[in-house]
Amino acid sequence: MLSSLKEHHEYGEYAGDLLKNGYEKPRKGVDAGDHPPITPVRAAKPGELGDRERQVYEYITCTFLACISKDARYSGIRTELLIGGEEKFKIKGQVLQDSGFLDIMPW
């Protein structure tokens, strides 16, 4: 499937990078044997799909590519500030270290 998507006008570069640099095997889930996972069957050409069909195709394709992409990695940050000896503020947040699958599926 990745080889087919390599020719896609929108996702081709991402699929090509996965083929070149390696992709991840899904780590979770259960194969019930009833059907394979939902994946795009081929690369759609521009103008080939209507608006609704294109939205479904994009969702399926992005989800497929995200599932075999590297994990996103964050670093946690926490700090406490004491201002004027009386006011205490706590701040915590995250900094993105490696965007992984977020490159293809940002939502």
Backbone as CSV, one residue per row, in Angstrom:
resi,resn,N_x,N_y,N_z,CA_x,CA_y,CA_z,C_x,C_y,C_z
1,MET,0.812,-1.189,0.000,0.000,0.000,0.000,0.860,1.258,0.000
2,LEU,1.941,1.237,0.766,2.820,2.405,0.786,3.411,2.693,-0.587
3,SER,3.745,1.659,-1.321,4.292,1.859,-2.674,3.277,2.538,-3.572
4,SER,2.012,2.164,-3.439,0.949,2.798,-4.212,0.783,4.262,-3.812
5,LEU,0.807,4.536,-2.525,0.626,5.908,-2.041,1.823,6.798,-2.365
6,LYS,2.950,6.199,-2.656,4.145,6.972,-3.010,3.884,7.877,-4.214
7,GLU,2.934,7.494,-5.049,2.605,8.272,-6.244,1.493,9.300,-5.995
8,HIS,0.927,9.340,-4.803,-0.185,10.250,-4.504,0.312,11.693,-4.466
9,HIS,-0.475,12.602,-5.024,-0.072,14.003,-5.122,0.056,14.686,-3.763
10,GLU,-0.685,14.240,-2.762,-0.650,14.887,-1.454,0.139,14.097,-0.408
11,TYR,0.035,12.768,-0.412,0.643,11.938,0.614,1.877,11.183,0.124
12,GLY,2.248,11.367,-1.125,3.345,10.617,-1.722,4.683,10.816,-1.047
13,GLU,4.998,12.047,-0.715,6.293,12.311,-0.083,6.365,11.644,1.295
14,TYR,5.268,11.725,2.049,5.239,11.113,3.380,5.359,9.594,3.272
15,ALA,4.595,8.986,2.351,4.661,7.534,2.157,6.054,7.117,1.702
16,GLY,6.653,7.897,0.814,8.011,7.606,0.356,9.026,7.661,1.485
17,ASP,8.872,8.633,2.389,9.763,8.726,3.551,9.627,7.504,4.448
18,LEU,8.391,7.025,4.639,8.189,5.822,5.453,8.861,4.615,4.798
19,LEU,8.742,4.507,3.481,9.384,3.389,2.778,10.904,3.479,2.884
20,LYS,11.427,4.683,2.771,12.875,4.879,2.791,13.460,4.719,4.196
21,ASN,12.801,5.302,5.198,13.351,5.354,6.547,12.773,4.302,7.496
22,GLY,11.828,3.524,7.026,11.226,2.485,7.861,9.919,2.936,8.481
23,TYR,9.066,1.987,8.734,7.773,2.273,9.344,7.574,1.335,10.524
24,GLU,6.662,1.700,11.381,6.403,0.962,12.612,5.289,-0.060,12.393
25,LYS,5.410,-1.188,13.042,4.319,-2.155,13.048,3.387,-1.781,14.192
26,PRO,2.083,-1.815,13.974,1.170,-1.516,15.082,1.433,-2.443,16.262
27,ARG,1.387,-1.876,17.479,1.721,-2.639,18.680,0.495,-3.161,19.420
28,LYS,-0.658,-2.632,19.110,-1.853,-3.029,19.848,-2.935,-3.467,18.875
29,GLY,-3.995,-3.956,19.439,-5.122,-4.397,18.630,-5.157,-5.908,18.566
30,VAL,-6.293,-6.400,18.176,-6.509,-7.837,18.108,-6.990,-8.184,16.705
31,ASP,-6.356,-9.149,16.085,-6.797,-9.627,14.781,-7.890,-10.658,15.004
32,ALA,-9.123,-10.245,14.791,-10.255,-11.151,14.980,-10.426,-12.080,13.779
33,GLY,-9.676,-11.826,12.707,-9.731,-12.691,11.538,-10.893,-12.435,10.617
34,ASP,-11.771,-11.490,10.969,-12.957,-11.267,10.142,-12.689,-10.364,8.941
35,HIS,-11.762,-9.427,9.069,-11.400,-8.566,7.937,-10.091,-7.848,8.244
36,PRO,-9.391,-7.430,7.207,-8.155,-6.675,7.433,-8.493,-5.255,7.899
37,PRO,-7.520,-4.539,8.427,-7.777,-3.160,8.842,-8.220,-2.307,7.656
38,ILE,-8.950,-1.254,7.936,-9.394,-0.349,6.874,-8.192,0.444,6.397
39,THR,-7.879,0.317,5.128,-6.766,1.037,4.514,-7.227,1.522,3.149
40,PRO,-6.566,2.540,2.613,-6.901,2.938,1.250,-6.538,1.801,0.298
41,VAL,-7.331,1.599,-0.737,-7.050,0.502,-1.663,-6.083,0.906,-2.766
42,ARG,-6.000,2.204,-3.009,-5.043,2.729,-3.985,-4.950,4.236,-3.829
43,ALA,-4.007,4.853,-4.511,-3.851,6.301,-4.466,-4.887,6.955,-5.375
44,ALA,-5.704,7.824,-4.817,-6.720,8.535,-5.601,-6.060,9.678,-6.368
45,LYS,-6.545,9.916,-7.567,-6.016,10.998,-8.395,-6.803,12.288,-8.132
46,PRO,-6.180,13.448,-8.329,-6.883,14.717,-8.121,-8.152,14.781,-8.978
47,GLY,-9.238,15.242,-8.382,-10.496,15.389,-9.103,-11.279,14.105,-9.287
48,GLU,-10.733,12.985,-8.835,-11.371,11.690,-9.028,-12.525,11.460,-8.052
49,LEU,-12.461,12.097,-6.898,-13.462,11.883,-5.854,-14.276,13.150,-5.620
50,GLY,-15.531,12.959,-5.251,-16.361,14.082,-4.849,-15.930,14.565,-3.476
51,ASP,-16.533,15.645,-2.999,-16.112,16.240,-1.735,-16.255,15.274,-0.566
52,ARG,-17.392,14.626,-0.427,-17.586,13.685,0.692,-16.651,12.489,0.580
53,GLU,-16.546,11.946,-0.620,-15.671,10.795,-0.821,-14.221,11.159,-0.527
54,ARG,-13.827,12.372,-0.929,-12.458,12.828,-0.690,-12.193,12.955,0.805
55,GLN,-13.163,13.455,1.575,-12.990,13.591,3.024,-12.817,12.222,3.686
56,VAL,-13.626,11.255,3.277,-13.499,9.900,3.833,-12.152,9.304,3.437
57,TYR,-11.772,9.469,2.174,-10.492,8.958,1.691,-9.330,9.572,2.478
58,GLU,-9.360,10.885,2.686,-8.297,11.558,3.434,-8.224,11.042,4.864
59,TYR,-9.367,10.846,5.498,-9.378,10.345,6.872,-8.771,8.944,6.939
60,ILE,-9.195,8.068,6.047,-8.685,6.693,6.030,-7.186,6.678,5.733
61,THR,-6.765,7.465,4.754,-5.355,7.480,4.358,-4.471,8.047,5.462
62,CYS,-4.885,9.169,6.046,-4.086,9.765,7.129,-4.020,8.844,8.338
63,THR,-5.132,8.199,8.680,-5.147,7.283,9.818,-4.236,6.091,9.557
64,PHE,-4.296,5.542,8.349,-3.420,4.424,7.980,-1.948,4.824,8.112
65,LEU,-1.585,5.969,7.534,-0.194,6.414,7.581,0.247,6.720,9.013
66,ALA,-0.648,7.309,9.806,-0.317,7.621,11.202,-0.093,6.353,12.010
67,CYS,-0.865,5.308,11.728,-0.756,4.055,12.492,0.589,3.362,12.298
68,ILE,1.246,3.621,11.191,2.537,2.978,10.943,3.701,3.966,11.044
69,SER,3.401,5.157,11.573,4.432,6.179,11.776,4.982,6.097,13.188
70,LYS,6.081,6.767,13.403,6.676,6.810,14.735,5.771,7.586,15.687
71,ASP,5.921,7.288,16.976,5.169,8.002,18.000,5.616,9.458,18.068
72,ALA,4.709,10.327,18.481,5.079,11.693,18.824,5.696,11.655,20.220
73,ARG,6.712,12.482,20.442,7.378,12.502,21.745,7.370,13.921,22.305
74,TYR,7.016,14.017,23.563,6.991,15.286,24.273,7.912,15.216,25.484
75,SER,8.408,16.369,25.906,9.110,16.500,27.175,8.230,17.347,28.080
76,GLY,8.107,16.904,29.321,7.318,17.663,30.276,8.151,18.732,30.962
77,ILE,7.519,19.840,31.229,8.182,20.950,31.911,7.292,21.377,33.080
78,ARG,7.906,21.553,34.251,7.207,22.064,35.426,8.107,23.078,36.120
79,THR,7.498,24.122,36.597,8.255,25.087,37.386,7.320,25.773,38.375
80,GLU,7.897,26.267,39.425,7.159,27.028,40.425,7.848,28.381,40.587
81,LEU,7.050,29.404,40.687,7.570,30.754,40.879,7.032,31.305,42.186
82,LEU,7.879,31.939,42.934,7.472,32.620,44.160,7.753,34.101,43.942
83,ILE,6.699,34.882,43.896,6.841,36.302,43.590,6.535,37.114,44.845
84,GLY,7.457,37.964,45.207,7.275,38.821,46.371,7.212,38.057,47.676
85,GLY,7.672,36.841,47.686,7.651,36.054,48.900,6.261,35.576,49.300
86,GLU,5.230,35.935,48.531,3.857,35.597,48.912,3.078,34.846,47.831
87,GLU,3.263,35.246,46.620,2.469,34.678,45.517,3.209,33.512,44.878
88,LYS,2.570,32.345,44.927,3.181,31.141,44.378,2.424,30.746,43.102
89,PHE,3.159,30.552,42.028,2.582,30.146,40.756,3.222,28.828,40.327
90,LYS,2.393,27.918,39.858,2.875,26.648,39.312,2.528,26.615,37.833
91,ILE,3.504,26.226,37.063,3.325,26.156,35.612,3.791,24.787,35.152
92,LYS,3.004,24.182,34.288,3.468,22.940,33.672,3.034,22.950,32.211
93,GLY,3.799,22.275,31.410,3.507,22.229,29.995,4.294,21.131,29.322
94,GLN,4.150,21.079,28.032,4.858,20.080,27.243,5.511,20.752,26.056
95,VAL,6.657,20.219,25.687,7.373,20.687,24.507,7.500,19.501,23.560
96,LEU,7.079,19.702,22.343,7.153,18.650,21.330,8.607,18.423,20.929
97,GLN,9.085,17.185,21.098,10.458,16.831,20.749,10.537,16.185,19.366
98,ASP,9.576,15.328,19.050,9.531,14.637,17.764,8.069,14.529,17.367
99,SER,7.695,15.109,16.247,6.285,15.169,15.866,5.724,13.825,15.408
100,GLY,6.558,12.902,14.962,6.088,11.572,14.578,4.834,11.603,13.719
101,PHE,3.805,10.856,14.149,2.567,10.724,13.369,1.796,12.044,13.251
102,LEU,2.109,13.028,14.090,1.409,14.321,14.015,1.685,15.043,12.697
103,ASP,2.763,14.669,12.015,3.051,15.278,10.715,1.964,14.965,9.693
104,ILE,1.343,13.799,9.803,0.335,13.395,8.835,-1.075,13.506,9.410
105,MET,-1.204,13.476,10.718,-2.529,13.499,11.367,-2.518,14.491,12.513
106,PRO,-2.510,15.790,12.211,-2.321,16.803,13.256,-3.503,16.968,14.201
107,TRP,-4.676,16.503,13.828,-5.816,16.707,14.721,-5.799,15.714,15.843
